[in-house]
């Protein structure tokens, strides 16, 4: 047994001597091999396929039609090393100034210098460096605000009045877009099933991609409910002439001599309404010889309202 232990000890000592013999030379050789490996590895450039973003900037008197930020496919190159990393999104975000003040389409070129935050060790290749941008003159306009309601109130009720505060708002935007815009709408206000008056804040419908902007982004909408109203039409209501003497009356011709009147009110009131309570008048004062168009005057009870008169203007002829 002693002989076996001695042999094992001798073997371990021999192995240790082999490892430690010229130890530092072996360490230097290993380090040299690592350096050579990375020199060979970094002999070629490293490439990254990335998406860069460019912000479009105009003068204060101009506005961009469409998106104010565009995306570009780019290739980023740098020398390969153990420290090689891909650039961050903020480093790949740049901007370019559009100096033209003529409305229309402008073509701009995006280059490496458009990305000042991108470190110098990165080279950039832009596959499609040209961007087409539509610009227009910036103008201001005051527009009315219209509330958009969605749904129906509780059974038996209806929207009697809608008040928007403020009723008008100043907006700024592209000249051509403002020329086509007559109203600013709110986002839909849900009134489904409500049974009492409602006062609520409502945001304006201004899309981020739109060339129209407003300082105020919301308004106050007051919705007043009332009993549900119905319509009733009175056919062939005769036209009565006033402010005329009997001698002149025989010289007047009317076309037509009667009209249709549609009114609105609560169901029970309309059902009880006598046709004789709906009267239409022609004011004959100031009539001149010949044909002329005249507005009609309607007289109805105060608890109903006019929907329409058909027609509301007639032709009148006064014989000399």
C-alpha positions as a Markdown table, in Angstrom:
| # | Residue | x | y | z |
|---|---|---|---|---|
| 1 | Unk | 0.0 | 0.0 | 0.0 |
| 2 | Unk | 2.9 | 2.4 | 0.8 |
| 3 | Unk | 4.4 | 1.7 | -2.6 |
| 4 | Unk | 1.1 | 2.7 | -4.3 |
| 5 | Unk | 0.8 | 6.0 | -2.4 |
| 6 | Unk | 4.4 | 6.9 | -3.4 |
| 7 | Unk | 3.6 | 6.3 | -7.0 |
| 8 | Unk | 0.5 | 8.5 | -6.9 |
| 9 | Unk | 2.5 | 11.3 | -5.2 |
| 10 | Unk | 5.2 | 11.1 | -7.8 |
| 11 | Unk | 2.6 | 11.3 | -10.6 |
| 12 | Unk | 1.0 | 14.4 | -9.1 |
| 13 | Unk | 4.3 | 16.1 | -8.6 |
| 14 | Unk | 5.3 | 15.3 | -12.2 |
| 15 | Unk | 2.0 | 16.8 | -13.5 |
| 16 | Unk | 2.4 | 19.9 | -11.4 |
| 17 | Unk | 6.0 | 20.4 | -12.6 |
| 18 | Unk | 4.8 | 20.1 | -16.2 |
| 19 | Unk | 2.1 | 22.8 | -15.7 |
| 20 | Unk | 4.3 | 25.2 | -13.8 |
| 21 | Unk | 7.3 | 24.8 | -16.0 |
| 22 | Unk | 7.7 | 28.1 | -18.0 |
| 23 | Unk | 4.3 | 29.2 | -16.5 |
| 24 | Unk | 4.5 | 32.9 | -17.4 |
| 25 | Unk | 5.6 | 32.1 | -20.9 |
| 26 | Unk | 2.5 | 30.0 | -21.3 |
| 27 | Unk | 0.3 | 32.8 | -19.9 |
| 28 | Unk | 1.8 | 35.3 | -22.3 |
| 29 | Unk | 1.2 | 32.9 | -25.2 |
| 30 | Unk | -2.4 | 32.6 | -24.2 |
| 31 | Unk | -2.9 | 36.4 | -24.0 |
| 32 | Unk | -1.1 | 36.8 | -27.4 |
| 33 | Unk | -3.5 | 34.3 | -28.9 |
| 34 | Unk | -6.5 | 36.2 | -27.6 |
| 35 | Unk | -5.2 | 39.5 | -29.1 |
| 36 | Unk | -4.5 | 37.8 | -32.4 |
| 37 | Unk | -8.1 | 36.3 | -32.4 |
| 38 | Unk | -9.7 | 39.7 | -31.9 |
| 39 | Unk | -7.5 | 41.4 | -34.5 |
| 40 | Unk | -8.6 | 38.8 | -37.0 |
| 41 | Unk | -12.2 | 39.1 | -35.9 |
| 42 | Unk | -12.3 | 42.9 | -36.2 |
| 43 | Unk | -10.8 | 42.9 | -39.6 |
| 44 | Unk | -14.3 | 43.5 | -41.1 |
| 45 | Unk | -17.0 | 46.1 | -40.5 |
| 46 | Unk | -20.0 | 45.3 | -38.4 |
| 47 | Unk | -23.4 | 46.2 | -40.0 |
| 48 | Unk | -26.8 | 46.9 | -38.4 |
| 49 | Unk | -30.1 | 47.1 | -40.3 |
| 50 | Unk | -32.1 | 49.8 | -38.5 |
| 51 | Unk | -35.0 | 52.2 | -38.8 |
| 52 | Unk | -34.1 | 55.9 | -38.3 |
| 53 | Unk | -36.7 | 58.6 | -37.7 |
| 54 | Unk | -36.4 | 62.2 | -39.1 |
| 55 | Unk | -38.4 | 65.1 | -37.8 |
| 56 | Unk | -39.5 | 67.7 | -40.4 |
| 57 | Unk | -39.2 | 71.3 | -39.3 |
| 58 | Unk | -40.7 | 74.4 | -41.1 |
| 59 | Unk | -40.6 | 78.1 | -40.6 |
| 60 | Unk | -43.3 | 79.5 | -38.2 |
| 61 | Unk | -45.3 | 80.8 | -41.2 |
| 62 | Unk | -45.6 | 77.4 | -42.8 |
| 63 | Unk | -47.2 | 74.1 | -41.9 |
| 64 | Unk | -46.6 | 70.5 | -43.0 |
| 65 | Unk | -49.5 | 68.5 | -44.6 |
| 66 | Unk | -49.4 | 65.0 | -43.2 |
| 67 | Unk | -47.0 | 63.3 | -40.8 |
| 68 | Unk | -44.3 | 65.5 | -39.3 |
| 69 | Unk | -42.0 | 62.6 | -38.7 |
| 70 | Unk | -40.9 | 60.0 | -41.2 |
| 71 | Unk | -39.2 | 56.6 | -41.0 |
| 72 | Unk | -36.2 | 55.6 | -43.0 |
| 73 | Unk | -34.5 | 52.3 | -43.6 |
| 74 | Unk | -30.7 | 52.7 | -42.9 |
| 75 | Unk | -27.6 | 50.6 | -42.6 |
| 76 | Unk | -25.3 | 51.4 | -39.7 |
| 77 | Unk | -21.6 | 50.3 | -40.1 |
| 78 | Unk | -18.8 | 50.4 | -37.6 |
| 79 | Unk | -15.5 | 48.6 | -37.0 |
| 80 | Unk | -16.1 | 45.3 | -35.3 |
| 81 | Unk | -14.7 | 44.9 | -31.8 |
| 82 | Unk | -15.6 | 43.6 | -28.4 |
| 83 | Unk | -17.2 | 47.0 | -27.7 |
| 84 | Unk | -19.4 | 47.0 | -30.8 |
| 85 | Unk | -23.0 | 47.9 | -29.9 |
| 86 | Unk | -26.1 | 48.9 | -32.0 |
| 87 | Unk | -27.0 | 52.7 | -31.8 |
| 88 | Unk | -30.0 | 53.6 | -29.7 |
| 89 | Unk | -33.3 | 54.9 | -31.0 |
| 90 | Unk | -32.5 | 58.4 | -29.7 |
| 91 | Unk | -29.2 | 58.4 | -31.6 |
| 92 | Unk | -31.1 | 57.4 | -34.7 |
| 93 | Unk | -33.6 | 60.3 | -34.4 |
| 94 | Unk | -32.7 | 63.4 | -36.3 |
| 95 | Unk | -34.3 | 66.4 | -37.9 |
| 96 | Unk | -34.2 | 68.4 | -41.1 |
| 97 | Unk | -35.2 | 72.0 | -41.8 |
| 98 | Unk | -37.5 | 72.8 | -44.8 |
| 99 | Unk | -36.5 | 76.4 | -45.7 |
| 100 | Unk | -39.0 | 76.8 | -48.6 |
| 101 | Unk | -42.0 | 79.2 | -48.0 |
| 102 | Unk | -43.8 | 78.4 | -51.2 |
| 103 | Unk | -46.9 | 76.2 | -50.8 |
| 104 | Unk | -46.6 | 72.9 | -52.6 |
| 105 | Unk | -44.4 | 69.8 | -52.7 |
| 106 | Unk | -40.8 | 70.0 | -51.6 |
| 107 | Unk | -38.2 | 67.3 | -51.9 |
| 108 | Unk | -35.5 | 67.2 | -49.2 |
| 109 | Unk | -32.4 | 64.9 | -48.8 |
| 110 | Unk | -31.6 | 63.2 | -45.6 |
| 111 | Unk | -27.9 | 62.7 | -44.8 |
| 112 | Unk | -25.6 | 61.6 | -42.1 |
| 113 | Unk | -25.4 | 65.1 | -40.8 |
| 114 | Unk | -29.1 | 65.1 | -40.1 |
| 115 | Unk | -28.4 | 62.9 | -37.1 |
| 116 | Unk | -26.2 | 65.0 | -34.8 |
| 117 | Unk | -26.7 | 62.6 | -31.8 |
| 118 | Unk | -25.2 | 59.6 | -33.7 |
| 119 | Unk | -21.7 | 59.1 | -32.5 |
| 120 | Unk | -18.9 | 59.6 | -35.0 |
| 121 | Unk | -17.8 | 55.9 | -35.0 |
| 122 | Unk | -21.0 | 55.0 | -36.8 |
| 123 | Unk | -21.2 | 55.3 | -40.6 |
| 124 | Unk | -24.7 | 55.5 | -42.1 |
| 125 | Unk | -26.0 | 54.3 | -45.5 |
| 126 | Unk | -29.5 | 55.6 | -46.4 |
| 127 | Unk | -31.1 | 53.5 | -49.1 |
| 128 | Unk | -33.7 | 56.1 | -50.1 |
| 129 | Unk | -32.5 | 59.5 | -48.8 |
| 130 | Unk | -35.1 | 61.7 | -50.5 |
| 131 | Unk | -38.4 | 62.6 | -48.9 |
| 132 | Unk | -41.3 | 64.4 | -50.6 |
| 133 | Unk | -43.1 | 66.9 | -48.2 |
| 134 | Unk | -46.2 | 68.9 | -48.9 |
| 135 | Unk | -46.3 | 72.3 | -47.1 |
| 136 | Unk | -48.8 | 75.2 | -47.0 |
| 137 | Unk | -49.2 | 78.6 | -45.5 |
| 138 | Unk | -50.2 | 78.8 | -41.9 |
| 139 | Unk | -53.4 | 80.7 | -41.2 |
| 140 | Unk | -55.9 | 81.3 | -38.4 |
| 141 | Unk | -59.7 | 81.0 | -38.5 |
| 142 | Unk | -62.6 | 81.1 | -35.9 |
| 143 | Unk | -64.9 | 78.2 | -36.3 |
| 144 | Unk | -68.2 | 77.1 | -34.6 |
| 145 | Unk | -68.1 | 74.0 | -32.4 |
| 146 | Unk | -70.8 | 71.3 | -33.0 |
| 147 | Unk | -71.5 | 68.7 | -30.3 |
| 148 | Unk | -71.8 | 65.1 | -31.5 |
| 149 | Unk | -74.3 | 63.0 | -29.6 |
| 150 | Unk | -74.6 | 59.2 | -29.7 |
| 151 | Unk | -77.6 | 57.3 | -28.6 |
| 152 | Unk | -81.1 | 58.2 | -27.5 |
| 153 | Unk | -82.4 | 59.4 | -24.1 |
| 154 | Unk | -84.8 | 57.5 | -21.9 |
| 155 | Unk | -88.1 | 56.6 | -23.5 |
| 156 | Unk | -90.5 | 59.5 | -23.7 |
| 157 | Unk | -87.6 | 62.1 | -23.6 |
| 158 | Unk | -85.7 | 63.9 | -26.3 |
| 159 | Unk | -82.9 | 66.3 | -26.6 |
| 160 | Unk | -84.5 | 69.8 | -26.4 |
| 161 | Unk | -81.4 | 72.0 | -26.4 |
| 162 | Unk | -77.6 | 71.6 | -26.8 |
| 163 | Unk | -75.3 | 74.4 | -25.6 |
| 164 | Unk | -71.6 | 74.4 | -26.2 |
| 165 | Unk | -69.2 | 76.7 | -24.2 |
| 166 | Unk | -67.3 | 78.3 | -25.9 |
| 167 | Unk | -69.5 | 78.2 | -29.0 |
| 168 | Unk | -66.6 | 79.1 | -31.2 |
| 169 | Unk | -62.8 | 78.5 | -31.1 |
| 170 | Unk | -59.8 | 79.9 | -32.9 |
| 171 | Unk | -57.8 | 77.3 | -34.8 |
| 172 | Unk | -54.7 | 77.5 | -36.9 |
| 173 | Unk | -53.7 | 75.3 | -39.8 |
| 174 | Unk | -53.0 | 74.9 | -43.4 |
| 175 | Unk | -54.7 | 77.4 | -45.6 |
| 176 | Unk | -56.2 | 74.9 | -48.0 |
| 177 | Unk | -57.5 | 72.7 | -45.2 |
| 178 | Unk | -59.1 | 75.6 | -43.3 |
| 179 | Unk | -60.9 | 76.7 | -46.5 |
| 180 | Unk | -62.7 | 73.3 | -46.5 |
| 181 | Unk | -63.4 | 73.3 | -42.8 |
| 182 | Unk | -66.7 | 74.9 | -41.6 |
| 183 | Unk | -67.1 | 73.3 | -38.2 |
| 184 | Unk | -65.1 | 71.7 | -35.4 |
| 185 | Unk | -66.8 | 68.6 | -33.9 |
| 186 | Unk | -66.5 | 67.1 | -30.5 |
| 187 | Unk | -65.8 | 63.5 | -29.9 |
| 188 | Unk | -69.1 | 61.5 | -29.5 |
| 189 | Unk | -71.0 | 62.2 | -26.2 |
| 190 | Unk | -72.9 | 59.1 | -25.0 |
| 191 | Unk | -76.5 | 60.0 | -24.1 |
| 192 | Unk | -78.0 | 56.5 | -24.4 |
| 193 | Unk | -80.7 | 56.1 | -21.7 |
| 194 | Unk | -80.1 | 59.3 | -19.8 |
| 195 | Unk | -83.2 | 60.7 | -18.0 |
| 196 | Unk | -82.0 | 64.1 | -16.8 |
| 197 | Unk | -80.1 | 67.1 | -18.1 |
| 198 | Unk | -76.3 | 66.5 | -18.6 |
| 199 | Unk | -73.3 | 68.8 | -18.4 |
| 200 | Unk | -70.0 | 67.3 | -19.4 |
| 201 | Unk | -66.6 | 68.1 | -20.8 |
| 202 | Unk | -66.0 | 67.0 | -24.4 |
| 203 | Unk | -62.7 | 66.8 | -26.2 |
| 204 | Unk | -62.5 | 68.2 | -29.7 |
| 205 | Unk | -61.9 | 65.9 | -32.6 |
| 206 | Unk | -58.5 | 67.0 | -33.8 |
| 207 | Unk | -56.4 | 64.3 | -35.3 |
| 208 | Unk | -52.7 | 64.3 | -34.7 |
| 209 | Unk | -52.0 | 63.9 | -38.4 |
| 210 | Unk | -54.3 | 66.9 | -39.2 |
| 211 | Unk | -52.8 | 70.3 | -40.2 |
| 212 | Unk | -55.4 | 72.0 | -37.9 |
| 213 | Unk | -54.5 | 72.9 | -34.3 |
| 214 | Unk | -56.3 | 74.6 | -31.4 |
| 215 | Unk | -55.1 | 75.9 | -28.1 |
| 216 | Unk | -58.2 | 74.7 | -26.4 |
| 217 | Unk | -58.7 | 70.9 | -26.6 |
| 218 | Unk | -62.0 | 70.6 | -24.9 |
| 219 | Unk | -65.3 | 72.4 | -24.3 |
| 220 | Unk | -68.3 | 72.2 | -21.9 |
| 221 | Unk | -71.5 | 70.7 | -23.4 |
| 222 | Unk | -74.9 | 71.3 | -21.7 |
| 223 | Unk | -77.7 | 69.0 | -22.9 |
| 224 | Unk | -81.3 | 69.8 | -21.9 |
| 225 | Unk | -83.9 | 67.1 | -22.1 |
| 226 | Unk | -87.7 | 67.6 | -22.7 |
| 227 | Unk | -90.7 | 65.5 | -23.4 |
| 228 | Unk | -90.5 | 63.7 | -26.7 |
| 229 | Unk | -92.1 | 65.6 | -29.5 |
| 230 | Unk | -94.0 | 64.4 | -32.6 |
| 231 | Unk | -94.8 | 66.0 | -35.9 |
| 232 | Unk | -98.1 | 66.7 | -37.6 |
| 233 | Unk | -98.7 | 68.1 | -41.0 |
| 234 | Unk | -101.7 | 70.3 | -41.9 |
| 235 | Unk | -102.4 | 70.1 | -45.7 |
| 236 | Unk | -103.7 | 72.9 | -47.9 |
| 237 | Unk | -103.8 | 75.7 | -45.2 |
| 238 | Unk | -105.4 | 78.7 | -47.0 |
| 239 | Unk | -103.4 | 81.9 | -47.2 |
| 240 | Unk | -105.1 | 84.9 | -45.6 |
| 241 | Unk | -104.3 | 88.4 | -46.9 |
| 242 | Unk | -104.1 | 91.3 | -44.5 |
| 243 | Unk | -103.3 | 95.0 | -44.7 |
| 244 | Unk | -105.4 | 95.4 | -47.9 |
| 245 | Unk | -108.7 | 97.1 | -48.7 |
| 246 | Unk | -111.6 | 95.3 | -50.4 |
| 247 | Unk | -111.1 | 97.1 | -53.7 |
| 248 | Unk | -107.4 | 96.0 | -54.0 |
| 249 | Unk | -108.2 | 92.5 | -52.8 |
| 250 | Unk | -109.9 | 91.6 | -56.1 |
| 251 | Unk | -106.8 | 92.6 | -58.0 |
| 252 | Unk | -104.5 | 90.1 | -56.3 |
| 253 | Unk | -103.5 | 86.7 | -57.6 |
| 254 | Unk | -101.7 | 84.1 | -55.4 |
| 255 | Unk | -99.7 | 81.1 | -56.6 |
| 256 | Unk | -100.3 | 78.9 | -54.8 |
| 257 | Unk | -103.3 | 79.9 | -52.7 |
| 258 | Unk | -102.6 | 77.3 | -50.0 |
| 259 | Unk | -99.6 | 75.6 | -48.4 |
| 260 | Unk | -98.7 | 72.7 | -46.2 |
| 261 | Unk | -97.5 | 73.4 | -42.6 |
| 262 | Unk | -95.6 | 70.9 | -40.5 |
| 263 | Unk | -95.5 | 71.5 | -36.7 |
| 264 | Unk | -93.9 | 69.8 | -33.8 |
| 265 | Unk | -95.1 | 69.2 | -30.2 |
| 266 | Unk | -96.2 | 66.7 | -27.6 |
| 267 | Unk | -98.4 | 64.0 | -28.8 |
| 268 | Unk | -101.5 | 64.9 | -26.8 |
| 269 | Unk | -101.3 | 68.5 | -27.7 |
| 270 | Unk | -101.0 | 67.7 | -31.4 |
| 271 | Unk | -103.9 | 65.3 | -31.3 |
| 272 | Unk | -106.2 | 68.0 | -29.8 |
| 273 | Unk | -105.0 | 70.8 | -32.1 |
| 274 | Unk | -107.8 | 72.2 | -34.2 |
| 275 | Unk | -106.7 | 72.9 | -37.9 |
| 276 | Unk | -108.2 | 76.4 | -37.6 |
| 277 | Unk | -105.5 | 77.2 | -35.0 |
| 278 | Unk | -102.8 | 77.0 | -37.8 |
| 279 | Unk | -103.1 | 80.2 | -39.9 |
| 280 | Unk | -100.9 | 81.6 | -42.7 |
| 281 | Unk | -100.9 | 85.3 | -43.7 |
| 282 | Unk | -99.6 | 87.4 | -46.5 |
| 283 | Unk | -98.8 | 91.0 | -45.7 |
| 284 | Unk | -100.1 | 92.9 | -48.7 |
| 285 | Unk | -98.7 | 96.3 | -47.6 |
| 286 | Unk | -96.2 | 97.6 | -50.1 |
| 287 | Unk | -97.3 | 95.5 | -53.0 |
| 288 | Unk | -96.4 | 96.9 | -56.4 |
| 289 | Unk | -98.0 | 96.1 | -59.8 |
| 290 | Unk | -96.9 | 92.9 | -61.4 |
| 291 | Unk | -95.5 | 89.6 | -60.1 |
| 292 | Unk | -93.3 | 89.5 | -57.0 |
| 293 | Unk | -92.2 | 86.9 | -54.4 |
| 294 | Unk | -93.4 | 87.4 | -50.8 |
| 295 | Unk | -92.6 | 85.6 | -47.5 |
| 296 | Unk | -95.5 | 84.2 | -45.6 |
| 297 | Unk | -96.3 | 84.8 | -41.9 |
| 298 | Unk | -97.3 | 81.9 | -39.7 |
| 299 | Unk | -99.5 | 82.0 | -36.6 |
| 300 | Unk | -99.6 | 78.9 | -34.4 |
| 301 | Unk | -100.2 | 78.3 | -30.6 |
| 302 | Unk | -97.2 | 78.8 | -28.3 |
| 303 | Unk | -97.1 | 75.2 | -27.1 |
| 304 | Unk | -96.1 | 73.9 | -30.6 |
| 305 | Unk | -93.2 | 74.9 | -32.9 |
| 306 | Unk | -92.8 | 75.1 | -36.7 |
| 307 | Unk | -90.9 | 72.4 | -38.5 |
| 308 | Unk | -91.4 | 73.7 | -42.1 |
| 309 | Unk | -93.8 | 75.5 | -44.4 |
| 310 | Unk | -94.0 | 74.2 | -48.0 |
| 311 | Unk | -93.5 | 76.5 | -49.7 |
| 312 | Unk | -92.6 | 79.4 | -47.4 |
| 313 | Unk | -92.6 | 81.9 | -50.3 |
| 314 | Unk | -95.3 | 82.5 | -52.8 |
| 315 | Unk | -95.7 | 84.5 | -56.0 |
| 316 | Unk | -98.1 | 87.4 | -55.8 |
| 317 | Unk | -99.5 | 89.4 | -58.8 |
| 318 | Unk | -101.1 | 92.8 | -58.3 |
| 319 | Unk | -103.2 | 94.1 | -61.3 |
| 320 | Unk | -102.8 | 97.8 | -62.0 |
